[in-house]
């Protein structure tokens, strides 16, 4: 409403200037004859509003005339010959002819159209999945098949997809940077094991999960998805070694203390970033079980993990006094 009022005021002043009425008053005359100045200003404003209304009426009349001209031109274009089509773009560009024989609009024979196959057109769409998303689709939903290597021109496709056990081993090896040797044994606190446990946990609860690297976290939780709304929660994943196995020897205690080490400066930075982007910080602790002897039963393997969630809010003294 303020914008419309300003526009009307500017139109009124322009109409007043066009008619030779000036709203600027002499400073000395204003100081000596205040009553006369006020009367003149009121009359000028009334005259300006009248001119503005007249200007709007003139614009509306011109718009109606232009619409009538376009309608008449459209009727005229329909009566032209059938081998060409006239398109009126604007009053400046009157018309442009598009003939059926022109190179810009070629018409293919029906025999050529029938011979076209979907394989003749390359598929430009691509899909990128994280390791956690790919393993969830392959193992939990059974909606994805992953082969050992990408196909190249001239190669023969593998007869069977990679098994879930081999796929889990491969994802765990590639969760290190650089990738771990394929002959190494799987450890219960491998980065992929910890991250997938959290991914599977929240995905099973109905959350839409995306990577939180742009906000300095591990995951972002969406209620419906990035298309519909912003993420409500940001998740930090920390492994927890509360099982007695990890405290039996001094070497294991030092190992677990190093894996869980976080500084207060780190927590302060992460919490401050989430407060700036209006997200709630969730610290997710994953209870790491002892090493498993076999990977045949993946369900039993992940069933040993437990997830604990803590919601952290930044305390602001001047806003939370009660």
N, C-alpha and C positions, 0 to 999 in steps of 0.2 A: 504493500500500500504506500509506503514511503517512496519507493521508486516511481510508482505511477504519479504520485503527487509532484515529485520533482520534474518528471517529464512534462506534465501539464503546465507547471510553472514556467519551464523553459519555452514551451510552445507559446504561452501567453506573452512572454517577454519578447520573443521573436516577432510575433504578430504586432506588438506595440511598436517595436522599432521600425518595422516595415511601414507602418502607417504614419510615421513621423512623430510619434509620441515618445518622449524621453522620460525615463524614470529617475534620472540623476538630477538632483537638486543642488542649487548653489549653497555652499556651506554658510555664507554670511546671511543669506535670505532665510535659511532654515533656523538660524539662531534668533532672528528678530521676529519672524512671523510663523510661529509654530502652528497656530490654528489653520492658517491658510495652507500650509504645507501638508498637514494631515488631510484636509479636504481634497487637495490636488492628488495626493497619493491614492486615496480611496477611489476617486474618479478614474485615475489611470488604471488601477487594478481591475475595476469593473469593466473598463473599456478593453483591457487586455484579455480578460476572461471571455468577453463577447467575441473578440477576434479569434481566440483559440477555438471556440465552438464553431465559428464559421469555417476555420481551417479544417477541423475534423469533418465537418459536413462535406466540404469540397473533396477531401481525400476519399470519403465513402462514395461520393458520386463518381469520381474517377475510377474507383475500383469496380463499381457496377458496370460502367461503360466498357472497361477492359474485359470483364467477364463476358459481356454480351458479344464483343468482337471475337473472343476466342471460341465461343459457341458457334457463331456464324462461320468462322473459319473451319471448325470441325465438320459442320454439315457440308461445306464446300469440298473438303477433302474426301468425303465418302462418295461423292459423285464422280471422282476422277477414274481413269482407266484402271482395269484390274491387274495389268502387268506391272504396276508400280505402286508404291505406297508413300504418301507424303506425311511427314511428321513435323509438326510445328513445335519448336523448342521454346521460342520466346519471340517478343515483338521485334527484336534485333535480327535474329536469325529466322528468316521467314519460313523456309522449308528446305528439306533435303530429301532427295529421291533415293530409295533403296530398291533396286531392281532385282528380280529373282536370278538374273544372269550375271550379277556383279560378283567379283571374287570374294567380297566381304561376307556374303551369305550363300555359300555353295550348297547345293542339294545333292546328296549322294544317291545313287541308284538303289532301288530296293534290294537288288542282288548283293550289293556290297554291304548293306546294312545287315542282311541276314547272315553273311559270312563272318561278321565280327564276333570275337569271343571275348569273354571277360579277361582272359589271360593276356590279351593284346595290350591292355592298359596297366601300367605298373601301379602298385599300391603304395601311395605316398605316406600313408599313416604308419606310425610306429608307436610302440608301447615300451616303456621302461619300468621295470620292477626292481625293487630292492630285494636283497636276499631273504629278508623276513617275509615280504609279500609273496615271493615266488614259492617259498617253502610252505607257507600257509595254504596257498592255492593247490599245491601239489599233494601235500600230506593230509591236511585237515578237510578240504573240500573235494579233492580229487578232480579238480577242474583244469589242471595244467599238467602237461607232459614235457619233461626236460630231457634233451638228448645230450650226449657227451660233448659234442663239439658243433659249432655252427656249420651249416651246409655251404659248400662252395660249388662253383660251376663245375660240372663233370663228376662230382662225388656222389656216392650212393648213400642214401639215408640209412641210419642205423636201424636194425631190426626191432629193437625194443628200447623204451626210454630208460633213463637212469633210475635205479631203485631209490626209495626214500632213505635207506641207510647210507648208501653211497653219496646221495645228495647232501645229507646232513654232515657227513665227514668232509665233503668238498667245501661246503659253506663255512664250516668251522676253520678249515685251513686258510681260506681266503679272508677270514675276519681279522687276520694279522697283517701288518704292513712292515716289510714285504710278506708275501704269502708263506705260510709254514709248509714244510716238506710234507708230501702226501703220505709218507710212511710213519709220521708221528701219530701217537695215540691220542684219542679224544680226551679232553679234560673237562670236568663239570663246570669250571668257571671260564671256559672259552668265551670270548666276546659275543659270538653268535648265539651260544646257548643262553646267555643272560639276556641279550636283547630280544631273542625270539620268545622267551618265556614271558616277558612283559608284553610283547606284541600280541601273543596268543591270549593272554589274560584279558587285556582291554578289548580286543576284537571279539572275544566270546561274550563280553558284556554289552556289545552293541555299539561301541564307539568306533568312529572313523579315525584311523591313525595315519599320520603323515610324519615325515622327518622334521625335527625341530632344529636343524643345524643353523638356520638363519636367525634364530633367537638364542643360540648358545645352549640348547637343551637336546635331549635324545629324541623325544617324540612330542607331537602336538595332538591333542584330542579334540575332535570335532563332534558336535552333536549329530549333524546330518551330513556334513561334508564341506569342503572349501568353497563350493559353488554357492551354498546357501547362507553361510555365516562364517564369522571368524572363529578361530579356535578358542575354547574357553579355558583349557588347562594346558600347561607345559610340564612335561615329565622328565625328571632326572633319574637315571637308573644307577644304583649303587649295589654291588654284591655284598652279602652278609654271610659271615662264616660262624654261625652260632652252634653248629653241630659239633659234638665232642671230638669228632675225628680231626678237625682242624686245630685243635689245641693240645694234641697228644705230645708233640715234640716241639722243641724250640725253633727248629727250622720252619715248621708249618705256622707257628705263631708269628714269626717275623714276616713270612710270606703274606699271610692274611692281613697283617697290619699295614703292609705296603700297598696292598690292593684296595684297602678301604680308606686310605689316607686322603682327606680333603681339608683344605684350609678355610678359615673363617673369611678370608678375603675372597676366595672363590665363591663361597655361598653368598656373600654380600653382593658381589657383582651379578651373579645369576638372578638373585631376588630383585635387585634394582632394575635389571632389564625387563623382567616380567611385569613389574609394577608400571613401567613406562608404557608397555604395549597392552596393558589392561588384561593380563592373564594371571591365573592362579597357579602357583608353583607347587607341583606334587613331587615329593621325594619318594621314590619307589625302591624299597629294599627287596632284593631277591635272595632268599635263603638257599645257599649252595649246598647240595648233598655231597656225600662221599663219592669217589670215582666209581662208575658202574663197570661191571665186568663185560657186558655185551651191549650191542646197539640193535639187536634184533627187535626188541619190543620198545619202540619209540614212545608209545603211550605211557608205559610204566616208567620209562626214563624221565620224561617231563613231569610225570605225576609226583616225583620226589621234590620238585621245586615248590617253594611257597613264596607268595608275594605279599608284602606289607606296604601300605600307602600312608603317607603323612602329607597333610596340606599345610603349607607354610605361607603366612601372610606377613608383609612388611609392616612393622609397628611404627606409626607416626605419632609422636607425643602430642602435638598440638591438635590432632584430630580425634584421638582416642583417649580422652581424659576421664571418661566415666568408667 
